[in-house]
Amino acid sequence: MAKVPPEEEHPVKAFGWAARDQSGHLSPFNFSRRETGDEDVRFKVLYCGICHSDLHSIKNDWGFSFYPLVPGHELVGEVTEVGSKVNKVKVGDKVGVGCMVGACHSCESCKNDLENYCPKMIFTYNSIYHDGTFNYGGYSDTMVANERYIVHFPENMPLDAGSPLLCAGITVYSPLKHFGLAQPGKHIGVVGLGGLGHVAVKFAKAFGAKVTVISTSPSKKDEALEHLGADSFLVSRDPDQIQAAMNTMDGIIDTVSAVHPILPLLGLLKSHGTLVMVGAPDKPLELPVFPLISGRKMVAGSSIGGMKETQEMIDFAAKHGITADIEVVSMDYVNTAMERLAKNDVRYRFVIDIGNTLAATKP
């Protein structure tokens, strides 16, 4: 039986930009979304952040991309329709969807509001939904999701600069909370000053921590200290600086996705300290065991957060004035943005102005 074309799969017409193959080139794409179910929320997409995982996905760097692929899991907009059983939001509210749109809702993780660790967690794009159809992401004009996966944006949270928090924000907020690093007076290290790192600095400072940025780039020192408010800055390749800071940090959030040595980072930790990996290097890292044993230190990992915690993070960010530092781009600039992202030429997150620029690209 012939496969149903994407624009005929569901009753609601949709338009976005998609990659057709692993060249990763994005271009206009007509598809469709499901009708609004009893527990669903539909919204007009106004902004969508560009995450590094979007770049990996469109180029099939991880080997499991399906095409055509509409990326985007930092999407925000205005509610246009709600199902009959929805009580979380109403038409006109500002909302967002992050990295996931489904899970089993019956496993231990789901019961503990940790849908992100459900073995059957469904990603916002490049995944198969409960009904067997393909999921398309936020580089599009409209979105529909179960209300459980809808994040309500407070009135004072700007949609453009708030959208990256749905991935970058929760990715650093969750481990700070879980590993006991969200307490005033803690000394937190942040490795890498990019899309994740710059937000980690802001959250850690809002929690009342002393923050040290650890980077290979001495040129980022002024940015870290003067613009983002970090307390100190370490060049990770300078052995004298590393030595001077040994055994001073309660925890370190490592946001770097390139292969890098972690021995110096373990040395920076106090006894019982935790190095949390949130970046995802494509090759295994070397793990020296002796410093773990001698200081009862821990290397841990963390991935986004559950929906309850994601809402908590957005509310906390709104209360403390935390947003991402962004460069807003038009839809037709997206391929150039991807090229620049691959070179780390962005400070610190691209956000696509879907609401004002997508329609103009429609053939």
Secondary structure, DSSP 8 states (H G I E B T S, - for coil): -----GGGSSSEEEEEEEE-STT--EEEEEEEE----TTEEEEEEEEEE--HHHHHHHTTTTS---SSB---S-EEEEEEEE-TT--S--TT-EEEE-SEEE--SSSHHHHTT-GGG-TT-EESSSSB-TTS-B---SSBSEEEEEGGG-EE--TTS-HHHHGGGGTHHHHHHHHHHHTT--STT-EEEEE--SHHHHHHHHHHHHTT-EEEEEES-GGGHHIIIIIS--SEEEETT-HHHHHHTTT-EEEEEE---S----HHHHHHEEEEEEEEE-S--SS-----SHHHHHHT-EEEE-----HHHHHHHHHHHHHHT----EEEE-GGGHHHHHHHHHTT-SSSEEEE-HHHHSGGG--
